[in-house]
């Protein structure tokens, strides 16, 4: 199982490049796609989901070029877009039955699968309620269920935890981890903790370019010994921000706990264990200042 | 001062949102097309066998009446949807959280609609100018004479249409497809309501007649009558504004509308009606209350599980209940791509949400086709049977765009080759079922020509719906066009326009078979471009 992205680019209106010379080789596992807003994550997802065509480059699924035969991928694709709609008059069961038919699942299999999925996403109790009355989080769970209808080999989920409550968020993260063994999962998000919990690989993307592609441990090892924390009075916070790359601040009774990424220890600072958020901020910052990550 | 500034920005934003869309260019193109049709003599205004010399007066009157008559019908469909846009873009919820009052909003929306329609009037004004200069029967330009019919006939009518579009959008029953169908009949009532007093009084109107006049047609006729009677005392008071009629053989000189206070007041009163409609709309406007937006609500309260705010607690809960433990892998043979089940799914989707009475009426029409005398069935009952499902057909092709499900549907395998034809077949099934009574009768009567016409019609209607839906991304276009076509062509059994094909004198199944094929081909091509990889 292999998804290959070779020098892919996407240009909108003949002028704006949302993605440029993007290359990536994917094997089974969860790829966390991280990047700031407007980095090109959704564009990349749309290309991989065969929703939009790349302006340049090539995407192949198990050696088959998507431009030549997109159905080779669509048959095994599960896609949860960032923004999607539902038919308000249908209930969850009927909506999933419709999409199962569109995806080509036979009736008996789809019925069994839908029952399982509705129970999986905790919508079994409300499966007969029209979707028009669903909350944002409930619709999102319907979206998750439809993405899993055809037992996909490639699962693409764009901001999947948006609108989910903490419990559902954790449950979904666990699901992604459980699914990843035998399939490729691409998880696009800007919530670093979601990636931290599930990803076996991380791709950092900014301004339509690949900034870094590595295992989370590799990214963390790059900033090992460069993350510091100490307490400063509130009045000094601005001065600290001028001098250091601040990754977090937290106000406590003894002052402001400042977490920074720096080569050398600031006066009075103690080294701390880096998080993926530190690694993400560091990699982006280095990319923006022109230093390779 | 502050309120006027807010109003200005609301109208401006609304106007800019529309003019920066491709559909606005189509709107203007339609106005240019209408202007050209008038210029080219395809739209003819005549009194008996006379038309006026193409001077500022006649050209201005012609353009003014074309605008107030035809563009008011189309203009409604063009501008309706401004509140829905605020709803779908969620801008409405932001506006609802401001101190802006409901009447203020509906008046602003009406003004935004009016600005769009006024732009079309501007195009017609430019066309009038060109027409007079190029026709060159009288090159002396009298600007007021040329433009006053557009200003005093077209603009007030457009203002009323703009506000009624907002009113329709605020009324739950009329905000959807039913409103689009209802507008045609409301527009007809406005037209007839204006003309009827003129027909009754034959040239000697009372003042009240001016106030009933929506388009200005009868008012204009009163104005032209006297000069024509001087030329031809045998004038029979016939006045028409028609498309495609042979040009009149004689000309007469007409120098323009002699405006009097009553006439001007009658025209300006339409602005007052427009304001009244906008204010009436504010009573029904729900201010983007989500509870009111969702018409379909669960009868019972949803089963809510207690929210778990602490992530650590949530982790514990989730750990005890792994999701994937309940998912079984699918066997490879489960992907069968059965077209029949997809057609059934499309049909279910199409029929979903219909109340029992909808099926009762459809069943009644089926039985009516079956039980009525054959002539009545083929010329009357079938018309009702094939207008009844209009709101089902109008969803075809545009549903994915309207409900933003395109990314889900179009990423499925063979979406072009399977989903589009399946939806079409579902539409044909609806036509065949609702009009099935007549089909059965024609079969029993061995009327093969009638049966062929019936079968072609059952294919043509969903083809038209799907093509217009796919191209426009909206149900509105089909609802408007089909209603007008149904009334002008099918209901009057006009040769070439009667798509039902069941009445021998007006049936042209060959033509509609070709049209069906062309529509399906265009639909296919358009959907191909919508799918990145067809």
Boltz contact constraints between the chains, C-beta under 6 A:
constraints:
  - contact:
      token1: [A, 49]
      token2: [B, 411]
      max_distance: 6.0
  - contact:
      token1: [A, 50]
      token2: [B, 411]
      max_distance: 6.0
  - contact:
      token1: [A, 50]
      token2: [B, 533]
      max_distance: 6.0
  - contact:
      token1: [A, 51]
      token2: [B, 407]
      max_distance: 6.0
  - contact:
      token1: [A, 51]
      token2: [B, 411]
      max_distance: 6.0
  - contact:
      token1: [A, 51]
      token2: [B, 532]
      max_distance: 6.0
  - contact:
      token1: [A, 52]
      token2: [B, 532]
      max_distance: 6.0
  - contact:
      token1: [A, 53]
      token2: [B, 532]
      max_distance: 6.0
  - contact:
      token1: [A, 70]
      token2: [B, 533]
      max_distance: 6.0
  - contact:
      token1: [A, 71]
      token2: [B, 413]
      max_distance: 6.0
  - contact:
      token1: [A, 71]
      token2: [B, 414]
      max_distance: 6.0
  - contact:
      token1: [A, 74]
      token2: [B, 413]
      max_distance: 6.0
  - contact:
      token1: [A, 75]
      token2: [B, 413]
      max_distance: 6.0
  - contact:
      token1: [A, 79]
      token2: [B, 411]
      max_distance: 6.0
  - contact:
      token1: [A, 81]
      token2: [B, 407]
      max_distance: 6.0
  - contact:
      token1: [A, 84]
      token2: [B, 407]
      max_distance: 6.0
  - contact:
      token1: [A, 84]
      token2: [B, 408]
      max_distance: 6.0
  - contact:
      token1: [A, 85]
      token2: [B, 403]
      max_distance: 6.0
  - contact:
      token1: [A, 85]
      token2: [B, 404]
      max_distance: 6.0
  - contact:
      token1: [A, 85]
      token2: [B, 405]
      max_distance: 6.0
  - contact:
      token1: [A, 87]
      token2: [B, 403]
      max_distance: 6.0
  - contact:
      token1: [A, 89]
      token2: [B, 352]
      max_distance: 6.0
  - contact:
      token1: [A, 89]
      token2: [B, 353]
      max_distance: 6.0
  - contact:
      token1: [A, 90]
      token2: [B, 352]
      max_distance: 6.0
  - contact:
      token1: [A, 98]
      token2: [B, 345]
      max_distance: 6.0
  - contact:
      token1: [A, 98]
      token2: [B, 349]
      max_distance: 6.0
  - contact:
      token1: [A, 101]
      token2: [B, 341]
      max_distance: 6.0
  - contact:
      token1: [A, 101]
      token2: [B, 342]
      max_distance: 6.0
  - contact:
      token1: [A, 101]
      token2: [B, 345]
      max_distance: 6.0
  - contact:
      token1: [A, 102]
      token2: [B, 409]
      max_distance: 6.0
  - contact:
      token1: [A, 102]
      token2: [B, 412]
      max_distance: 6.0
  - contact:
      token1: [A, 102]
      token2: [B, 419]
      max_distance: 6.0
  - contact:
      token1: [A, 103]
      token2: [B, 412]
      max_distance: 6.0
  - contact:
      token1: [A, 104]
      token2: [B, 335]
      max_distance: 6.0
  - contact:
      token1: [A, 104]
      token2: [B, 337]
      max_distance: 6.0
  - contact:
      token1: [A, 104]
      token2: [B, 413]
      max_distance: 6.0
  - contact:
      token1: [A, 105]
      token2: [B, 334]
      max_distance: 6.0
  - contact:
      token1: [A, 106]
      token2: [B, 334]
      max_distance: 6.0
  - contact:
      token1: [A, 106]
      token2: [B, 336]
      max_distance: 6.0
  - contact:
      token1: [A, 107]
      token2: [B, 341]
      max_distance: 6.0
  - contact:
      token1: [A, 109]
      token2: [B, 334]
      max_distance: 6.0
  - contact:
      token1: [A, 116]
      token2: [B, 326]
      max_distance: 6.0
  - contact:
      token1: [A, 116]
      token2: [B, 327]
      max_distance: 6.0
  - contact:
      token1: [A, 120]
      token2: [B, 323]
      max_distance: 6.0
  - contact:
      token1: [A, 120]
      token2: [B, 326]
      max_distance: 6.0
  - contact:
      token1: [A, 125]
      token2: [B, 303]
      max_distance: 6.0
  - contact:
      token1: [A, 126]
      token2: [B, 302]
      max_distance: 6.0
  - contact:
      token1: [A, 129]
      token2: [B, 298]
      max_distance: 6.0
  - contact:
      token1: [A, 130]
      token2: [B, 296]
      max_distance: 6.0
  - contact:
      token1: [A, 132]
      token2: [B, 294]
      max_distance: 6.0
  - contact:
      token1: [A, 132]
      token2: [B, 296]
      max_distance: 6.0
  - contact:
      token1: [A, 133]
      token2: [B, 294]
      max_distance: 6.0
  - contact:
      token1: [A, 133]
      token2: [B, 297]
      max_distance: 6.0
  - contact:
      token1: [A, 133]
      token2: [B, 298]
      max_distance: 6.0
  - contact:
      token1: [A, 151]
      token2: [B, 329]
      max_distance: 6.0
  - contact:
      token1: [A, 151]
      token2: [B, 330]
      max_distance: 6.0
  - contact:
      token1: [A, 165]
      token2: [B, 307]
      max_distance: 6.0
  - contact:
      token1: [A, 166]
      token2: [B, 308]
      max_distance: 6.0
  - contact:
      token1: [A, 166]
      token2: [B, 311]
      max_distance: 6.0
  - contact:
      token1: [A, 166]
      token2: [B, 314]
      max_distance: 6.0
  - contact:
      token1: [A, 167]
      token2: [B, 308]
      max_distance: 6.0
  - contact:
      token1: [A, 167]
      token2: [B, 314]
      max_distance: 6.0
  - contact:
      token1: [A, 167]
      token2: [B, 317]
      max_distance: 6.0
  - contact:
      token1: [A, 170]
      token2: [B, 314]
      max_distance: 6.0
  - contact:
      token1: [A, 170]
      token2: [B, 315]
      max_distance: 6.0
  - contact:
      token1: [A, 170]
      token2: [B, 318]
      max_distance: 6.0
  - contact:
      token1: [A, 171]
      token2: [B, 318]
      max_distance: 6.0
  - contact:
      token1: [A, 171]
      token2: [B, 323]
      max_distance: 6.0
  - contact:
      token1: [A, 174]
      token2: [B, 318]
      max_distance: 6.0
  - contact:
      token1: [A, 174]
      token2: [B, 322]
      max_distance: 6.0
  - contact:
      token1: [A, 175]
      token2: [B, 323]
      max_distance: 6.0
  - contact:
      token1: [A, 175]
      token2: [B, 324]
      max_distance: 6.0
  - contact:
      token1: [A, 178]
      token2: [B, 324]
      max_distance: 6.0
